[in-house]
Amino acid sequence: MQPAELRDHARSLARTQAFAGLSVVTMSTVDSTNRLARAVVSEYLDADQEIPPVAVVAWEQSAGRGRQGGGWASPAGAGAY
């Protein structure tokens, strides 16, 4: 699938009943999807609430972290991360 198709597919999946109960956080650009996911979880923990299923999707990542701590960037239009 091309990036635009992936985006449209992810949007349609997020609206289906198959994903009922799943929170999908979508961002145009983010430094790190992993960092954002950890921040979301931290908010629930700080509020002493149960953590729901959460997926974080960004169309561009500027400062992701690869395996073994290496830097990783995901340019806009190249896919969903």
VEXKE-399389 format. One line per field, with one value per residue: x, y, z of N, C-alpha, C, O in turn; residue number from 1. Coordinates in steps of 0.001 Angstrom, whole numbers, always signed. Example, Ala and Ser with C-alpha at 12.3 -4.5 7.8 and 13.67 -1.06 7.14 Angstrom:
nX = +13190, +12850
nY = -5690, -2250
nZ = +7800, +7080
caX = +12300, +13670
caY = -4500, -1060
caZ = +7800, +7140
cX = +13200, +12900
cY = -3300, +30
cZ = +7800, +7870
oX = +14236, +13409
oY = -3319, +1138
oZ = +8465, +8039
num = 1, 2
This chain:
nX = +831, +388, +1515, -710, -2849, -2427, -2878, -5608, -6708, -6034, -7515, -10134, -10215, -9991, -12475, -14124, -16126, -14576, -12461, -13454, -13205, -10503, -8194, -7051, -4364, -3561, -1122, +161, +2860, +5531, +7969, +8734, +7018, +7041, +7820, +5592, +3565, +4391, +4009, +1229, +421, +1584, -2, -2428, -1575, -745, -3212, -4296, -5822, -7290, -5427, -6328, -6535, -4261, -3223, -605, -119, +1815, +2416, +4792, +7998, +10418, +12486, +12821, +13601, +15713, +16584, +18742, +19164, +19806, +19371, +16412, +14599, +11530, +10450, +7936, +5189, +6296, +5248, +3363, +3989
nY = -1187, +2250, +5301, +7152, +5422, +3729, +5543, +6202, +3661, +3091, +5065, +4270, +1783, +2553, +3473, +1285, -1344, -3438, -2408, -1459, +80, +504, +3037, +5310, +7213, +9711, +11462, +14118, +14783, +13799, +13599, +11088, +8087, +6135, +7553, +9223, +7313, +6298, +8594, +8863, +6533, +7106, +9255, +7965, +6265, +8143, +9222, +7133, +5281, +2625, +1336, +1737, -129, +1196, +2708, +4262, +6372, +7904, +10089, +11102, +10895, +12410, +11960, +9234, +6108, +3562, +59, -1062, +1484, +3258, +6193, +7121, +8195, +8989, +9952, +12279, +11079, +8664, +6446, +4887, +5029
nZ = +0, -661, +1003, +1298, +979, +3174, +5254, +4839, +5153, +7839, +9110, +8453, +9715, +12371, +12830, +12862, +14305, +15068, +16365, +18696, +21799, +21562, +21744, +19409, +18798, +16710, +14911, +12954, +12817, +14914, +17522, +18550, +18379, +20323, +22625, +22865, +23296, +25766, +27319, +27218, +28580, +31053, +31919, +32490, +34540, +36468, +37113, +38365, +36921, +34979, +32278, +29004, +25865, +23561, +20559, +18820, +16164, +13699, +10986, +10369, +11797, +13774, +15552, +16268, +17935, +17150, +16987, +19584, +20557, +18507, +16430, +14603, +11897, +10300, +7384, +6230, +4340, +3684, +4890, +7575, +11044
caX = +0, +1060, +1250, -2075, -3741, -2253, -3557, -7046, -7042, -5956, -8659, -11362, -10154, -10214, -13907, -14882, -16442, -13501, -11528, -14174, -12414, -9120, -7957, -6029, -3815, -2920, -409, +799, +4293, +5870, +9386, +8854, +5754, +7262, +7779, +4206, +2834, +4767, +3376, -195, +332, +1934, -1160, -3377, -1001, -792, -4605, -4681, -6884, -6930, -4885, -7056, -5697, -3938, -2288, -89, +250, +2284, +2754, +6198, +8728, +11670, +13549, +12521, +14748, +15774, +17146, +19985, +19312, +20168, +18376, +15602, +13653, +10561, +10018, +6523, +4840, +6999, +4528, +2833, +4909
caY = +0, +3541, +6035, +7692, +4279, +3313, +6530, +6020, +2362, +3230, +5876, +3481, +759, +3190, +3722, +42, -1969, -4369, -1705, -870, +73, +854, +4454, +5517, +8560, +9975, +12736, +14386, +14649, +13596, +13263, +9645, +7443, +5421, +8551, +9650, +6207, +6281, +9746, +8531, +5551, +7801, +10033, +7047, +5809, +9269, +9402, +5866, +4720, +1458, +1731, +1086, -405, +2430, +2635, +5577, +6393, +9204, +10061, +11503, +10821, +13143, +11527, +7905, +5351, +2238, -1018, -803, +2903, +4088, +7157, +6677, +9193, +8502, +11144, +12390, +10489, +7388, +5363, +5158, +4416
caZ = +0, -671, +2250, +1367, +1183, +4566, +6086, +4702, +5733, +9297, +9540, +8382, +10754, +13669, +12980, +12813, +15583, +15408, +17225, +19816, +23018, +21266, +21489, +18392, +18834, +15418, +14852, +11663, +13051, +16317, +17625, +18736, +18736, +21579, +23688, +23009, +23916, +27191, +27962, +27362, +29665, +32285, +32357, +33116, +35808, +37403, +37524, +38977, +36083, +34173, +30985, +27910, +24685, +22847, +19429, +18447, +14747, +13207, +9564, +10293, +13063, +13589, +16468, +16788, +18429, +16551, +17810, +20300, +20865, +17362, +15979, +13485, +11416, +9336, +6673, +5849, +3052, +3444, +5545, +8918, +12015
cX = +870, +699, -174, -3086, -3654, -3004, -5066, -7506, -7040, -7141, -9948, -11368, -10464, -11699, -14729, -15124, -15360, -12508, -12246, -13325, -10950, -9043, -6828, -5618, -3091, -2320, +156, +2297, +4539, +7362, +9554, +7503, +5889, +7198, +6347, +3365, +3137, +4116, +1886, -379, +603, +761, -2192, -2856, -1063, -2201, -5154, -5875, -6362, -6473, -5641, -6101, -5501, -2967, -1881, +403, +698, +2673, +4187, +6795, +10072, +12807, +13202, +13787, +14672, +16306, +18482, +20260, +19689, +19043, +17639, +14618, +12763, +9996, +8535, +6307, +5484, +6293, +3974, +3675, +4297
cY = +1243, +4300, +6572, +6576, +3771, +4247, +6330, +4708, +2442, +4025, +5059, +2389, +1348, +3435, +2440, -513, -2945, -3727, -1002, -994, +417, +2350, +4561, +6974, +8761, +11379, +12896, +14182, +14558, +13301, +11748, +9060, +6704, +6396, +9003, +8559, +6127, +7438, +9488, +7570, +6224, +8613, +9143, +6572, +6908, +9497, +8143, +5241, +3499, +1940, +989, +718, +889, +2122, +4064, +5496, +7800, +9051, +10528, +11446, +11498, +12634, +10187, +7220, +3953, +1204, -601, +687, +3800, +5027, +6656, +7761, +8566, +9718, +11100, +11774, +9155, +6203, +5818, +4404, +4403
cZ = +0, +611, +2367, +1599, +2615, +5506, +6036, +5327, +7260, +9822, +9506, +9440, +12125, +13908, +13013, +14205, +16003, +16365, +18379, +21077, +22805, +20998, +20485, +18436, +17505, +15435, +13443, +11784, +14554, +16389, +17721, +19127, +20061, +22759, +23937, +23674, +25407, +27949, +28194, +28534, +31009, +32821, +33049, +34471, +36861, +37937, +38194, +38256, +35342, +32801, +29885, +26781, +23889, +21714, +19090, +17008, +14382, +11744, +9337, +11694, +12869, +14467, +17107, +17273, +17835, +17524, +18400, +20473, +19708, +16960, +14757, +13136, +10357, +8597, +6311, +4482, +2772, +4098, +6881, +9911, +13382
oX = +1950, -309, -785, -4063, -4671, -3679, -5725, -8563, -7946, -7705, -10762, -12419, -11125, -12132, -15946, -14412, -15240, -11797, -11711, -12792, -10220, -9744, -5765, -6418, -2121, -2931, +578, +2920, +3831, +7950, +10417, +6904, +4937, +6585, +5931, +2535, +2235, +3716, +1344, -1246, -78, +543, -2762, -3614, -1394, -2373, -6331, -6808, -5162, -7070, -5607, -4971, -6467, -2009, -2717, +1239, +29, +3190, +4732, +6176, +10788, +13975, +13279, +14899, +13676, +16452, +19251, +21412, +19876, +17871, +18167, +13867, +13208, +9151, +7958, +7131, +5241, +6698, +4100, +4046, +4918
oY = +1269, +3987, +6461, +6757, +3421, +3802, +6293, +4648, +1917, +3690, +5145, +2094, +711, +3588, +2513, -188, -3252, -4422, -64, -2064, +606, +2868, +3972, +7864, +8062, +12337, +11921, +13502, +15172, +12810, +11178, +9496, +6656, +6089, +9151, +8861, +5912, +7274, +9850, +7781, +5939, +8664, +9524, +6488, +6643, +9916, +8087, +4742, +3357, +2852, -241, +1206, +1589, +1370, +4967, +4656, +8776, +8016, +10370, +11893, +11200, +12858, +10025, +7698, +3250, +1456, +128, +1115, +5000, +4690, +5867, +8209, +7702, +10433, +10031, +11924, +8565, +5060, +6982, +3257, +3927
oZ = +591, +1244, +3430, +2325, +3213, +6434, +7074, +5955, +7907, +10863, +10425, +10010, +12944, +15050, +13180, +15156, +17189, +17091, +18969, +21373, +23778, +20129, +20679, +18148, +17210, +15908, +12821, +10968, +15353, +15425, +17053, +20111, +20841, +23782, +25086, +24532, +26216, +29102, +29238, +29382, +31994, +34031, +34072, +35437, +38017, +39082, +38550, +38884, +35108, +32230, +29828, +26747, +23584, +21890, +19074, +16675, +14722, +11325, +8244, +12660, +11913, +14152, +18325, +17045, +18003, +18720, +17774, +20531, +19904, +17133, +13974, +14002, +9600, +9137, +6113, +3580, +1719, +3884, +7264, +9662, +14333
num = 1, 2, 3, 4, 5, 6, 7, 8, 9, 10, 11, 12, 13, 14, 15, 16, 17, 18, 19, 20, 21, 22, 23, 24, 25, 26, 27, 28, 29, 30, 31, 32, 33, 34, 35, 36, 37, 38, 39, 40, 41, 42, 43, 44, 45, 46, 47, 48, 49, 50, 51, 52, 53, 54, 55, 56, 57, 58, 59, 60, 61, 62, 63, 64, 65, 66, 67, 68, 69, 70, 71, 72, 73, 74, 75, 76, 77, 78, 79, 80, 81
